Amino acid sequence: MWHVPCPSKENMDLFCQHCAELIVGNAYRVTSEEEGITLLDMIVCSLCFMEAKRLRLHTEEINVRSKHPSARNRGSHRSRLHI
């Protein structure tokens, strides 16, 4: 029986959730909400980020290689877990 180790988070390649290309530079979160309901929440490459901005969707640069939460998620677990 073979054991295949899971890759560490630092070594995992990140792919754009829109075009499926490898993200080699900065990664961006693209979101869209309507009446408090999230309709879109994707991690995308720079080309898809530019298209999202052209469509006037909400975008933010994120650091997917760090363990720090984005500003959007900072503290979200704290209130639910009563910490």
C-alpha positions, -999 to +999 in steps of 0.1 A: +000+000+000+014+034-011+013+065+011+012+097-008+019+127+015-003+157+012+016+188-001+021+215+024+000+247+019+032+266+010+039+243-019+004+241-034-001+259-067-030+283-069-052+283-099-076+310-110-112+301-102-124+318-134-100+308-162-082+279-144-047+293-153-019+291-127-017+323-106+020+333-108+018+368-095-007+385-073-040+369-065-073+388-061-107+381-045-137+391-066-170+393-048-205+403-056-234+406-032-271+414-035-293+422-005-267+407+018-265+374-002-231+365-017-235+357-053-198+355-063-166+349-042-136+338-063-098+339-062-086+350-096-054+359-116-045+394-126-061+392-161-094+381-146-090+408-119-088+434-147-119+420-163-138+420-130-128+457-124-141+465-159-174+449-150-174+470-118-173+440-094-158+444-060-121+433-060-093+432-035-057+420-037-051+391-013-020+373+000-029+336-004+005+324+007+003+339+042-018+326+071-032+360+079-070+364+071-080+390+046-096+422+059-129+408+047-127+377+070-107+392+099-126+384+131-154+366+114-147+334+134-143+353+166-179+364+169-193+330+160-171+312+184-176+337+212-138+343+215 
